[in-house]
Structures are given as C-alpha cells and as structure tokens.
Amino acid sequence: MEDKEKSLILQRELALDSIVADLLVKRGIDDVEKAREFLHPSLTSLTPLEEYSGIDEIVSRLKTATENGESIVIYGDYDCDGVCAVSILYGYLSKVSKGKVNYFIPNRHSDGYGISVAALDYIAENTDAQVIISVDCGINSVAEVDYAQQELGFDMLITDHHQPGEQLPDCPVFNPHVSAKTDTAFRNLCGAGVALRIVEALAGVEESKKYYDIAALATVADVVPLIGDNRVITYYGLISINRRYRRGIALLVDSCTKGTVTSSDIAFKLAPRINAMGRVKDANEVVQLFVENDMFLLKCLVEEINKANDVRQQLTDDLTQDCLDKLRDYDFENNLFIILYAPYWDDGVLGITASRIVGMFSRPVILFTKNKGVLKGSGRSVAGVNILDCIKHASGYLSRYGGHPMACGVGLEESNFEDFKAAVNAYAREVYKDTVVKAVRDCDCVIEKPISIEITKQLMMLQPFGEGNPAPVFATDEGKCGFVPFGDGSHIKCRLKNMEVLAFGMSEDREYLNSKAKKRLYLDISYSVFNNVERTQAVVRSVTSGELPDDDVCFEYSLKRRVNKPDGVKAQIETLEKEEAERLAKRDYGVCFVAFSKETAEKAFAASGLEIAYGKGEGKLPKTRIILCPAKGATDFYSDVILLETPLYGAETFALNGKIRTFTVGDLHEVYRRYAPTYEEFGAAYRAIRKITQTARFADLEMLYSTAMADCVIDKRKFYICFYVFVELGLVIYGADIHCVQGVKAELKDSRLYQAICG
C-alpha cells in the first residue's frame, strides 16, 4: 500500500488532518491501530514484565531484604538519569523496608563514573550494607562486582541500561539489552525507566505510577528514544508534573518556566538544573528534591540547584568561547572530527559543551581536559557517524573508553593525544567523509495551506517530542514576508499562513526576509493561549535562499554595515592571481569569497560554481562558498577570506594574518557615489524624517520613505544614504521603531559612511 493511501485511511478513520496523518506515516506509524496507540498512550501497552529475564531474581532478593530488615545501599550515577533512578528506588524501598536504606552517588570529579573499588570500600567502612543494588551503572563492572561479593561480602544486584561488554557481572542482572526474552520487549529504557519497572515488579502498577514524573525527567534528559515504553512513561509523567503532584518538582518548575511543562522544558530547563549539581557540586543532595516534603528545605534546595545551574552555565559559556577561539584556525579540510584539549577546562561541562559545538559546526566533537594526571575526554556525534566505532579504531592510544553511537567518554595519556586525534580523523575520512560533507537540512512537511488552530492541536498530540520522535520541522516557501521588530528591536515577527511567526535575534535579516526574493523558512510550530485567545505560533529555525535578494537589499546592507575599525590593524592588501583563486575555490572547507552586490556574487558563481549564501549560511562550519553581504561573524572560522570587491569601509575587519586578500571584480564606491546626496538633500531628508516621526510611529524604513516623499522628493537610494548617515551620527535611532534624537549636534563629515560616499 502506498504512503498516500495509508495517510488517507488515517485521515478517514481517526479524523486527522492530512498534515498530521502524513507525519505519522513518515514515522512508521502507518496503520490505524498503531496510530491510535501512539496518539493515545496507554499503560497497558508497556512491555509485560514476563518478557524480561533477571527481574524476578532481583525482586526476590529485595523482598527478602526489606522483610528481614537487611541494610540496602542503592548505588547510582551523578547525572539526571542516575539521580532519578536512585530517587525512584529509594522513594519506594525506604517506605517499605524494615531495615536501613541508603544511597551512594559518586562524585564526578573525585570518584568518576560507575562502580569503583574505592567506592565499595567506602560503603563497607561507613555503612552496614548487606545488599547493594546499582542503578544506571554496573553492567560492565565485572571485576568490581567480584570484589564486592568475594572480598567485602555484599550481595550485588545490577540494574542498568548501557550496552554490555562480552562478559556480564556474576550476579542477578536486569538490563533490557540483555534481559529481553522476546523480539517485542522494549530495550531502550533509561536507568530510571529500569528502576520504575523494578518498583512495578515489587509492588504493582498503581505504586509505580507514583514515580512516573521522576522517570519522565530522566527519560527525556538521557536522550533515549521517546517511542514505545518511553513514550508511555514520558506521556504520563508529564501529566503528573503538570498536576504538581510532587512538591520538589513543582517548586523547580515554578522557578524556571511558566505554563504547561513539555518535554522541551525538561530538556532545556529542568534536566540541566538537575545535572548541574553533579557537574559543579555533589548530586547526592538532589535526591531530596524527589523524596522530601518539607517546603522550607525544598525551597532552599531549589535555590541551591539554581545557583549551581548559574555556575554551570557560566562554565559552559566560558568553555564554549574558548573552543570557538581555538577553532578560528582549525583545519576543517583534513579533520572531520573536532578534537580539542586544554588542561584547565572543567571536566563537569565537557559533554554539554561538546553538544553545543556539534550544534554549531555539524561535526563530531571530543573535548579533553587533564584529570588526575591523565586526559579525560567527552564526545558527542552527528547523525550518521558512530562515534564509538571511530574511537574503537583508535583504542590503542586509549587507557579507557565507552559510550554509544552518539556519545562517548575516553581517557588517555597526554603523550598520545596527537596520535589519537590523527587516528580518529584518518578513520573518519575513510568511512564517513561523504556522510559529513553531504549532510543537509531536511524538513518533515512543506506548508502549503493556512494552519488552523484545530490542525495545531492535532500536531500537539504527537508530543512528547524528543529522541526518536523529534518535533516536526516545517518549512514554508515565501517571497515578501512583512516582518516588523518587537521586544528590544533585535527580534522580528510577522503573520504567515495563519501563524504568528517569530524570528528571535534576526533583525539583521529583516530586509532580506521582507524582499521579494524566494526563500524557505524552517519553523517549529506550537500551540499557545494568551489572554484566553488560542493561537498557532511558529519560531524560525533558519532560512535558506531560493533566490538572491534584489539590488536594493544589498545596497541597504552596505549602508547599515556598522564596522568599528579594529585597534592597531594595519593590514597589507594582497591581490590574488586567477590561478590561485581557482585553486582555493576547489577546497571543500576554509575558503570564503565575499561579495557585497548581487552582480558580483553571480559573476563569481558563473566562474566557480560555488554555492552562494546570503548573510551567513547554515551554522558555523566554514564550507567553501561565496557569501553575499556577510552577517557579523559569518567569516570567523575561515582560514582564507577573499574579497571580490572593495566594501564602502571596514575592509580591515576581513584581515587575516595581517593581510586583506582580494580577487577584485568591482568597487562599491563607484556604485554608491552615483547616488551621493547633496548637502541640501541631506537637510531636506532630515527635516522630513523629524516631522513625520513626531506624529506617527514607523518600524519600517520603506514605509518611512513612502511617507516622507510627501515633504521631500528625493531618490530612494539617496534617502537611504541620508538615513543611515543620520543613524551613524546618532541623530536618528533605528530600533523597535524610528525616531529622531533631540539635542544632538553632529557634522556630516564625522560619519565614515558620508566620507566613503560623499567625501
């Protein structure tokens, strides 16, 4: 049966819009029963516990321990998943056990990940534990489990969700990857999901439902696929969170978000805060967030968590900036992996920073710091590149490694760093070059009709979104859009296809977006209610050019290009020969040809065949291309920047290694001097602007010009030159709206723009 036919059946049987039905079919949810189960998750669809081995042995030993008053220690991990898994098991066992129940979460900095001999010795010396049950760790701790049982006399129980090695610990084990007895048993639970199923096995579904909110936090945070059992857990967990069932979670939610909590809020607001304690302090304290009821203690703890998150954010920001500084002269041509090292980096934020750099450059990233005399690294990958496979092929240089296809942790001697970097990149170039080079943006649906509130509500039924069930990316092909500023003027918005479309931080792109040039906007769509009014809201992810903007957009770009001359820059101008320019154009990465006019960009394209990007293109990866009217920072990571024409001013900002490299085909000064206003025209333009802005509010320069024509008959390009000279001199403010500044005195000759065009 064709996909279109499957979609029509879903539309008819489930009363779905075609957009929603098509999305379901594309995700493999292509029959009525699958779709009904997906759209309306049910606890009855969870994998029956009978389909797992190992769980009965663990439950039997725990029941014996709780009934006989034996002392139990829960051994966890310091990340959100580990803390949540500990909290679920501790929350239940501490209620029913006749003996002591304690927990141990290792310190990220001093103990490291997983079960260690030192930690086991600490537990033996400081507790009277008889049973240790692991959560979110232990599946590869074969030697440590033997030591615990044979030397220390503990009964060990292992619950985990990570990939196992060739040998399992010699004790009862529940890990869905090895415990699944059937093909239908769900294997991709997180550590907290495993703990949740243990509670269900101990006490039944009704008892386990009390912990779905905690499990949902961990499931989203650990980036496991939000399908099957994970979708059910997260769906019901979000219901519990939004009902404010647990005081600690409710206080944390109220401290950082408003409205209905979604999986996105967990991923970007709640989970980072829970993780922050383990990154900068000690994760043991966070367990109290889930098991404590005293409001004073909880408020103090939430305040402490938010402070730790502030520290984590600053550490991450600092490390991100340090990485970006190191990448300004990085060899992207020969290194498909970004692998960086600094001995002073904080190991608690390596992974989260690596994720940021992946998002910016669309390349796998491994970041290293020094810890206890050796290098400790954390890596993140991109779709289609198995990072674990890559580091395995360089494992001869490693002292330890582990992970999964999208993330890894490694350790090595400092003397092996360069050899490891070379080996990983050599393997990646051989196996993954095409995957990385050809990675392109895709979308789930191109919007061709207005999106009604009813369609938006149906789209929200696809939630919760996350790994394995990502939020759909929509696209709309537009010409002139009509964006206007809002907020502080750095953001813009408009209305398209019945949606309120917001573009945050994109005010620099406004003229292009509002031009007639064809362009594709990539959008995230959501449903919101404000003042009891329902609305469909879309946020612009990115924009790709279908056509270059017209000459007026490029003309205005150079006028509003405010450039501060770098201190002390005395760059030498180097003119490239044709053969050298052609050689550089053949490189995949690192070379940027800069144009300031559409005509120049098109000439360069005809000669080289290189892609033309307007503004900045996608991400920060310095793919060899022509950039027309570069946005701020667009050329930062290129090793070769070549000007195709002389800008009005600010050529020195493109200097690299003390040189401005040119392959000149034009000079902007010649174009702009044709439109140089006279002194009288400057005066007439200013008087018109001042008059009309006193009685009306303008957010759009083109509308201002149209209105000004009633008092000042002047060529449009001349008017624009006058306007931006006034802006540079501080006589006019162009932000959320346009207005004149009273009392400012300035001479035209003090404007660099005036000097460039009229001087």
C-alpha positions in Angstrom: 0.0 0.0 0.0 1.3 3.4 -0.9 2.0 6.0 1.8 -0.6 8.3 0.4 -3.3 5.6 0.7 -2.2 4.9 4.3 -2.4 8.6 5.1 -6.0 8.8 3.6 -7.1 5.8 5.8 -5.7 7.5 8.9 -7.4 10.8 8.0 -10.8 9.0 7.5 -10.7 6.6 10.5 -9.2 8.9 13.1 -10.5 12.3 11.8 -7.0 13.6 11.3 -5.8 16.5 9.1 -3.7 15.4 6.1 -0.6 17.1 7.6 -0.8 15.1 10.8 -1.6 11.8 9.0 1.3 12.3 6.6 3.7 12.9 9.6 2.5 9.7 11.3 3.0 7.6 8.2 6.5 9.1 7.6 7.4 7.9 11.2 6.3 4.4 10.5 3.0 4.8 12.3 1.1 3.7 9.3 -2.0 1.8 10.3 -5.0 2.7 12.4 -4.1 0.6 15.5 -0.5 1.9 15.6 -1.7 5.5 15.2 -4.4 5.1 17.9 -1.9 3.7 20.3 0.6 6.4 19.5 -1.8 9.3 19.8 -3.4 7.9 23.0 -0.7 6.2 25.0 -1.9 3.5 27.5 -0.1 1.9 30.5 -1.4 -1.4 29.2 0.9 -1.2 26.2 4.0 -1.4 28.3 6.2 -4.5 27.8 4.9 -7.2 30.1 7.5 -7.8 32.9 7.3 -11.5 32.0 9.2 -10.7 28.8 12.4 -9.8 30.8 14.8 -12.2 32.5 16.7 -11.3 35.7 13.9 -9.1 37.1 12.5 -11.9 39.2 15.8 -12.7 40.9 16.3 -9.0 41.8 12.8 -8.6 43.1 13.0 -11.8 45.2 16.3 -10.6 46.8 14.9 -7.1 47.5 11.8 -8.5 49.1 13.8 -10.8 51.3 16.0 -7.8 52.3 13.1 -5.4 53.1 11.1 -8.0 55.0 14.1 -9.2 57.1 15.4 -5.7 57.9 18.7 -6.1 55.9 20.6 -2.9 55.1 20.4 -1.9 51.4 22.5 0.7 49.6 21.4 2.0 46.2 24.5 2.8 44.0 23.8 5.3 41.3 25.3 7.8 38.8 25.7 11.6 39.1 23.7 12.6 36.0 20.0 13.3 35.9 19.1 9.8 34.9 21.2 8.3 37.7 19.8 10.6 40.3 16.3 10.0 39.2 16.8 6.2 39.2 18.2 6.4 42.8 15.2 8.5 43.8 12.6 6.1 42.4 14.1 3.1 44.1 14.9 4.9 47.3 11.5 6.5 47.4 9.8 3.1 47.4 12.3 0.9 49.3 12.7 3.4 52.2 8.9 3.3 52.7 8.5 -0.5 52.9 11.8 -1.8 54.3 12.2 -2.8 57.9 15.9 -2.1 57.6 18.1 0.8 56.6 18.0 2.0 53.0 20.8 4.4 51.9 22.2 5.6 48.6 25.6 6.4 47.2 26.1 8.6 44.2 29.8 9.0 43.2 31.3 12.5 42.8 32.0 13.2 39.2 35.4 14.9 39.9 36.8 12.7 42.7 35.2 9.3 42.1 34.4 9.2 38.3 31.7 7.2 36.6 30.5 3.8 37.6 31.2 1.3 40.4 34.7 1.5 41.7 36.7 -0.4 44.3 37.4 2.7 46.3 33.6 3.5 46.5 32.8 -0.1 47.5 35.5 0.2 50.3 33.9 3.4 51.4 30.5 1.8 51.6 31.9 -1.2 53.6 33.6 1.1 56.1 30.8 3.6 56.6 27.6 1.5 56.4 26.4 -1.9 57.5 25.1 -2.7 54.0 24.3 -6.3 53.1 22.8 -5.7 49.7 24.0 -3.2 47.0 21.8 -2.6 44.0 23.1 -0.5 41.2 21.0 1.8 39.0 22.2 3.4 35.7 25.6 1.7 36.0 27.4 -1.6 36.7 26.8 -3.7 33.6 30.5 -3.6 32.7 31.8 -3.7 36.3 32.7 -7.4 36.3 35.8 -7.2 38.4 34.2 -4.7 40.8 31.2 -7.0 41.4 33.5 -9.9 42.1 35.5 -7.8 44.6 32.3 -6.6 46.3 30.9 -10.2 46.7 34.1 -12.2 47.4 36.2 -9.7 49.4 33.5 -7.5 51.1 30.7 -9.9 51.4 28.0 -7.8 49.7 25.1 -9.3 47.7 25.2 -7.4 44.4 22.3 -6.7 42.1 22.8 -4.9 38.8 20.2 -2.8 37.1 21.5 -0.8 34.1 20.6 0.2 30.5 24.0 0.7 29.0 25.4 -1.6 26.3 27.1 -4.6 27.9 30.6 -6.0 27.2 31.4 -9.6 26.3 31.1 -10.7 30.0 28.4 -9.9 32.5 28.8 -9.5 36.2 28.3 -12.7 38.2 25.1 -11.7 40.0 21.4 -11.0 39.1 21.2 -8.5 36.3 18.3 -6.6 34.8 19.3 -4.7 31.7 16.8 -4.6 28.8 19.6 -5.0 26.3 20.4 -8.5 27.7 17.2 -9.3 29.7 14.7 -9.1 26.8 13.4 -12.6 26.1 11.2 -11.7 23.1 11.6 -9.6 20.0 8.8 -7.3 21.2 10.3 -6.5 24.6 11.3 -2.8 24.8 15.1 -2.5 25.1 15.7 1.3 25.2 14.7 2.3 28.7 16.9 4.7 30.6 18.3 3.9 34.0 15.3 5.5 35.8 12.9 3.6 33.4 14.6 0.4 34.6 14.2 1.4 38.2 10.5 2.2 37.5 9.9 -1.3 36.2 11.6 -2.8 39.3 9.1 -0.9 41.5 6.3 -2.1 39.3 7.5 -5.7 39.8 7.8 -5.2 43.5 4.5 -3.5 44.2 2.3 -3.3 41.1 1.3 -0.7 38.5 -0.6 1.6 40.9 2.5 2.0 43.1 4.8 2.6 40.2 2.5 5.3 38.8 3.7 7.5 41.8 7.1 7.7 40.2 6.3 8.4 36.6 7.1 12.1 37.0 10.7 11.3 38.1 11.1 8.7 35.3 9.9 11.2 32.7 12.5 13.7 33.7 15.2 11.1 33.3 13.8 9.6 30.0 14.0 13.0 28.3 17.3 14.0 29.9 19.1 10.8 28.9 18.0 11.2 25.2 16.7 7.7 24.8 14.1 7.2 22.1 10.7 8.6 23.0 8.9 5.7 21.4 7.3 2.5 22.8 7.5 2.3 26.6 9.5 5.5 26.9 6.6 7.4 25.2 4.1 6.0 27.7 6.4 6.8 30.7 7.0 10.4 29.5 3.4 11.0 28.5 2.0 10.0 31.9 5.0 11.6 33.7 4.3 15.0 32.1 0.6 14.7 33.2 1.9 14.2 36.8 4.4 17.0 36.6 1.7 19.4 35.3 -0.6 18.4 38.1 2.1 19.5 40.5 2.0 16.1 42.2 5.5 16.2 43.8 6.4 19.3 45.8 10.0 19.4 44.9 9.4 19.1 41.1 6.7 21.7 41.3 9.0 24.2 43.0 11.7 23.6 40.5 9.2 24.0 37.6 7.9 27.3 39.1 11.4 28.6 39.4 12.3 28.4 35.8 9.3 28.1 33.5 5.7 29.1 33.0 2.6 27.4 31.6 2.3 23.8 30.7 5.5 21.8 31.0 6.6 20.0 27.9 9.4 17.6 27.0 11.3 20.6 25.6 11.0 22.3 29.1 12.5 19.1 30.6 15.3 19.0 28.1 16.3 22.7 28.2 15.2 23.9 31.7 14.6 21.1 34.3 17.2 18.5 33.4 20.1 20.9 33.0 19.4 22.1 36.6 19.3 18.6 38.0 22.5 17.8 36.1 24.2 21.0 37.3 24.5 19.8 40.9 26.5 16.7 39.7 28.6 18.9 37.4 29.7 21.6 39.9 28.8 20.2 43.4 27.5 16.8 44.6 24.5 15.1 43.1 23.6 13.3 46.4 21.7 16.4 47.5 19.3 16.3 44.5 17.6 13.1 45.7 15.9 15.1 48.4 14.2 17.1 45.7 12.1 14.0 44.9 11.6 12.5 48.4 11.4 15.4 50.8 8.1 17.2 51.6 9.3 20.0 53.9 8.6 23.2 52.0 11.4 25.2 53.7 14.0 22.6 52.9 12.8 22.2 49.4 12.8 25.9 48.7 16.4 26.1 50.0 17.4 23.1 47.8 15.8 24.6 44.7 17.6 27.8 45.3 20.9 25.8 45.6 20.1 23.9 42.4 19.5 27.2 40.5 22.7 28.6 41.8 24.6 25.5 40.7 23.0 25.9 37.3 24.1 29.5 37.1 27.7 28.3 37.7 27.3 25.5 35.2 26.0 28.0 32.6 29.0 30.3 33.1 31.4 27.4 32.9 29.8 26.2 29.8 29.8 29.6 28.2 33.4 30.1 29.0 34.4 26.7 27.7 32.3 27.3 24.5 34.0 30.6 23.9 37.4 29.0 24.5 36.6 26.3 22.0 35.5 28.9 19.4 38.7 30.8 19.8 40.7 27.6 19.2 38.6 26.8 16.1 39.4 30.1 14.3 42.4 28.5 12.7 41.3 24.8 12.8 42.0 22.6 9.8 38.4 21.5 8.8 39.7 20.3 5.4 41.6 17.3 6.9 39.8 16.9 10.3 36.2 15.6 10.1 36.3 15.4 13.9 36.7 18.5 16.1 39.1 17.3 18.8 40.4 19.9 21.3 42.3 19.9 24.6 43.1 22.4 27.4 44.4 21.3 30.8 42.3 23.9 32.7 38.9 23.0 31.3 36.3 21.8 33.9 35.5 18.2 33.3 32.0 18.6 34.5 30.9 20.6 31.4 32.9 18.8 28.7 29.9 16.8 27.4 27.4 19.6 27.4 29.9 22.0 25.7 30.7 19.3 23.1 26.9 19.1 22.3 26.9 22.9 21.8 29.9 22.8 19.4 28.2 19.9 17.5 25.1 22.0 17.0 27.2 24.9 15.7 29.5 23.1 13.3 27.6 19.8 12.5 30.8 17.8 13.2 31.5 15.1 15.8 33.3 16.7 18.8 35.6 15.3 21.5 36.8 17.7 24.2 39.6 16.8 26.6 40.9 18.2 29.9 43.5 16.9 32.4 42.2 15.0 35.4 44.5 13.3 37.9 47.5 13.4 35.6 45.7 11.9 32.5 43.5 13.3 29.8 39.7 12.8 30.3 37.5 13.4 27.2 33.8 13.6 26.4 32.5 13.3 22.9 29.2 13.9 21.0 28.4 12.9 17.4 26.1 13.8 14.5 23.5 11.6 12.8 25.2 9.0 10.6 28.6 9.0 12.4 29.1 6.3 15.0 31.5 7.9 17.4 32.0 4.8 19.4 33.1 2.9 16.3 35.5 5.7 15.5 37.2 5.7 18.9 37.4 1.9 18.9 39.6 2.2 15.8 42.0 4.4 17.8 41.7 2.4 21.1 45.3 1.5 21.0 46.0 5.1 22.3 43.4 5.0 25.0 43.5 3.8 28.6 39.7 3.6 28.8 36.7 4.3 26.6 32.9 3.6 26.5 29.7 5.0 25.2 27.2 4.5 22.4 27.0 5.7 18.7 26.1 9.3 19.6 28.3 9.9 22.7 31.5 8.6 24.3 33.8 9.0 27.2 37.6 8.4 26.8 40.8 8.5 28.8 44.4 8.6 27.6 48.0 9.7 28.4 48.8 13.3 27.2 51.6 12.0 25.1 49.0 10.0 23.0 46.7 13.0 22.3 48.0 13.9 18.8 48.3 10.3 17.7 44.7 9.6 18.9 43.4 12.7 17.1 45.2 11.7 13.9 43.9 8.1 14.1 40.3 9.0 14.7 40.3 11.5 11.8 42.1 9.1 9.4 39.4 6.5 10.1 36.6 9.1 9.8 37.9 10.4 6.5 37.9 6.9 5.1 34.5 5.8 6.3 32.4 8.9 6.9 33.6 11.7 4.6 30.6 11.6 2.4 28.2 11.4 5.3 29.6 14.6 6.9 30.1 16.5 3.7 26.7 15.8 2.3 24.7 16.5 5.5 21.9 18.8 4.5 18.9 20.3 6.3 15.6 18.5 5.8 12.1 19.1 6.9 9.1 17.0 7.7 6.5 19.0 5.9 6.3 22.0 3.5 3.3 24.1 4.5 1.1 25.0 1.5 -2.1 26.0 3.3 -3.0 28.1 6.4 -2.6 26.2 9.7 -5.8 26.3 11.7 -6.0 26.0 15.5 -7.5 22.6 15.0 -4.5 21.4 13.0 -2.2 22.8 15.6 -4.0 20.9 18.4 -3.7 17.7 16.4 0.0 18.3 15.9 0.4 18.6 19.7 -1.0 15.1 20.0 2.4 13.9 18.6 4.0 15.1 21.8 6.1 14.3 23.8 8.9 15.1 21.4 12.5 14.0 21.8 15.0 11.5 20.6 13.3 9.0 18.2 10.2 11.2 18.0 11.6 14.7 17.2 9.4 17.8 16.9 8.5 18.1 13.3 10.4 20.7 11.3 8.1 22.6 9.0 9.0 24.7 6.0 7.2 27.4 4.1 8.3 28.9 0.8 7.8 32.7 0.8 8.6 35.9 -1.1 8.0 39.2 0.7 7.1 38.5 4.4 6.4 41.7 6.2 8.5 41.2 9.3 8.4 44.0 11.9 10.5 44.5 15.1 9.3 43.6 18.5 10.8 43.5 22.0 14.1 45.3 22.2 14.2 45.6 18.4 16.6 42.6 17.9 13.6 40.3 17.3 11.1 40.4 14.4 7.7 38.9 13.7 5.1 38.6 11.1 1.9 36.7 10.2 2.2 33.9 7.6 -0.4 31.2 6.8 -2.5 32.0 9.8 0.6 31.7 12.1 2.3 34.2 14.3 5.9 33.7 13.1 8.7 34.8 15.5 12.3 35.2 14.4 14.5 35.8 17.5 17.7 37.7 17.1 17.2 38.0 13.4 16.7 41.8 13.0 19.7 41.9 10.7 17.9 39.6 8.3 14.8 41.7 8.1 15.4 43.5 4.8 16.2 40.2 3.1 13.2 38.4 4.6 11.0 41.3 3.5 12.4 41.3 0.0 10.7 39.7 -2.9 13.4 37.0 -3.2 12.1 33.5 -2.8 13.3 31.9 0.4 12.5 28.9 2.6 11.8 29.4 6.3 12.2 26.4 8.6 9.8 26.5 11.5 9.0 24.9 14.8 5.2 25.1 15.4 3.5 25.2 18.8 0.1 25.9 20.3 -0.3 28.7 22.8 -3.0 30.5 24.7 -2.7 34.2 25.7 -5.4 36.2 27.4 -7.8 33.2 26.6 -7.0 33.5 22.9 -5.8 30.4 21.1 -3.0 30.8 18.6 -0.6 28.9 16.3 2.9 30.2 17.0 5.9 29.4 14.8 9.6 30.1 15.6 12.1 30.4 12.7 14.9 27.9 13.0 16.8 29.0 9.9 16.4 30.4 6.4 17.8 29.2 3.1 17.9 31.3 -0.1 15.9 30.2 -3.0 16.9 33.4 -4.8 19.4 36.1 -4.1 17.8 39.4 -2.8 17.4 42.3 -5.2 19.9 45.0 -5.6 18.1 47.3 -3.1 18.6 44.9 -0.3 22.4 44.6 -1.0 22.5 48.4 -1.4 21.0 48.9 2.1 23.2 46.3 3.6 26.4 48.2 2.9 24.8 51.4 4.3 23.8 49.9 7.6 27.0 47.8 8.0 28.4 49.4 11.1 32.0 48.5 11.5 34.3 49.5 14.3 37.9 49.7 13.0 40.0 47.1 14.9 42.6 48.8 17.0 46.1 48.7 15.6 45.2 46.8 12.4 47.4 47.9 9.5 46.7 45.2 7.0 48.5 44.7 3.8 46.4 44.2 0.7 47.3 41.2 -1.3 45.8 40.7 -4.8 45.4 37.0 -5.8 46.2 35.8 -9.2 43.4 34.0 -11.1 45.2 30.6 -10.8 45.5 30.9 -7.0 41.8 31.9 -6.6 40.7 28.9 -8.8 42.9 26.6 -6.7 41.4 27.8 -3.4 37.8 27.5 -4.8 38.3 23.8 -5.2 38.8 23.2 -1.5 35.8 21.8 0.5 36.4 23.9 3.6 38.1 27.1 4.8 37.7 29.5 1.8 35.2 32.3 1.7 34.7 34.6 -1.2 32.9 37.8 0.0 30.6 39.8 -2.3 28.6 43.0 -1.5 26.5 43.1 -4.6 24.3 40.6 -6.3 26.0 41.2 -9.7 29.4 40.4 -8.2 28.2 37.3 -6.5 26.6 36.0 -9.7 29.8 36.6 -11.7 31.8 34.6 -9.1 29.2 31.8 -9.2 29.4 31.6 -13.0 33.1 31.3 -12.8 33.4 28.9 -9.9 30.1 27.1 -9.5 30.4 27.7 -5.7 27.2 27.9 -3.6 26.1 31.4 -2.7 24.9 32.0 0.8 23.3 35.3 1.8 24.2 36.7 5.2 25.7 33.7 7.0 24.5 30.4 5.6 23.9 27.4 7.9 25.8 27.1 11.1 29.4 28.0 11.7 31.1 25.3 9.6 33.4 27.1 7.1 32.3 25.4 4.0 33.9 26.9 0.9 31.4 29.2 -0.6 30.5 32.7 -1.8 28.9 34.8 1.0 26.9 37.8 -0.2 26.5 40.6 2.3 28.1 38.6 5.2 26.4 38.9 8.6 28.5 39.6 11.7 30.8 36.6 12.5 30.0 34.9 9.2 33.7 34.7 8.2 35.1 34.0 11.7 36.2 30.4 11.1 37.5 30.6 7.6 41.3 30.2 7.0 41.1 32.2 3.7 38.8 35.2 3.2 38.9 36.8 -0.2 37.1 40.0 -1.0 35.6 40.1 -4.5 35.0 43.8 -4.3 36.1 46.7 -2.1 33.5 47.5 0.6 32.5 51.1 1.3 34.5 50.9 4.5 35.7 48.3 7.1 37.8 46.1 4.7 40.3 45.8 7.5 37.8 43.6 9.5 38.4 40.9 7.0 42.2 40.9 7.5 43.8 37.5 8.3 47.5 37.2 9.3 47.9 40.9 8.6 46.6 40.7 5.1 43.5 41.6 3.2 43.3 39.1 0.3 41.4 40.3 -2.8 40.4 38.9 -6.1 38.7 42.1 -7.2 35.9 42.3 -9.7 34.3 45.6 -8.5 34.5 48.6 -6.3 31.4 49.6 -4.3 32.5 53.2 -4.1 31.8 53.7 -7.8 28.2 52.4 -7.3 27.3 54.5 -4.3 28.9 57.8 -5.5 26.3 57.8 -8.3 23.7 58.4 -5.5 25.7 60.8 -3.3 23.2 63.3 -1.9 23.9 67.0 -1.9 24.1 69.0 1.3 20.6 70.4 0.6 19.2 66.9 0.1 20.6 65.8 3.5 18.9 68.7 5.1 15.6 68.1 3.3 15.6 64.4 4.3 16.3 65.1 8.0 13.5 67.7 8.2 11.1 65.2 6.6 12.1 62.4 9.0 11.9 64.6 12.0 8.5 66.0 11.0 6.7 62.7 10.3 8.2 60.7 13.2 6.8 63.3 15.7 3.2 62.3 14.8 3.5 58.7 13.6 5.3 55.5 14.6 7.4 53.8 11.9 9.1 50.4 12.3 9.8 50.0 8.6 12.3 52.2 6.6 10.5 51.6 3.3 7.2 52.9 4.8 9.1 55.9 6.3 10.4 56.7 2.8 7.0 56.5 1.2 5.5 58.8 3.7 8.5 61.2 3.6 8.0 61.7 -0.2 5.1 64.0 0.6 7.5 66.5 2.0 10.8 65.6 0.4 11.0 64.5 -3.3 14.3 62.5 -3.3 15.6 59.3 -4.9 15.0 56.3 -2.7 18.7 55.3 -2.6 19.7 58.9 -1.8 17.2 58.9 1.0 18.6 55.6 2.4 22.1 57.1 2.3 20.9 60.1 4.2 19.0 58.0 6.8 22.0 55.7 7.6 24.4 58.7 7.9 21.9 60.1 10.4 21.8 56.8 12.3 25.6 56.6 12.4 25.8 60.2 13.8 23.2 59.4 16.5 20.7 61.9 15.0 18.2 59.1 14.4 17.5 55.8 16.3 16.5 52.7 14.3 15.4 50.0 16.7 12.0 48.8 17.5 10.8 52.0 15.8 12.4 55.0 14.1 12.7 58.3 15.9 14.9 61.4 16.0 17.0 62.3 19.0 16.6 65.8 20.2 19.6 68.0 21.1 22.3 66.0 19.2 24.7 68.1 17.1 26.9 66.5 14.6 28.8 67.3 11.4 28.2 65.2 8.3 32.0 64.8 7.8 32.2 62.9 11.1 30.4 60.0 9.5 32.6 57.3 7.9 29.7 56.5 5.6 29.4 60.1 4.5 33.2 60.2 3.9 33.1 56.9 1.9 30.3 58.1 -0.4 30.4 61.9 -0.5 34.0 62.7 0.7 
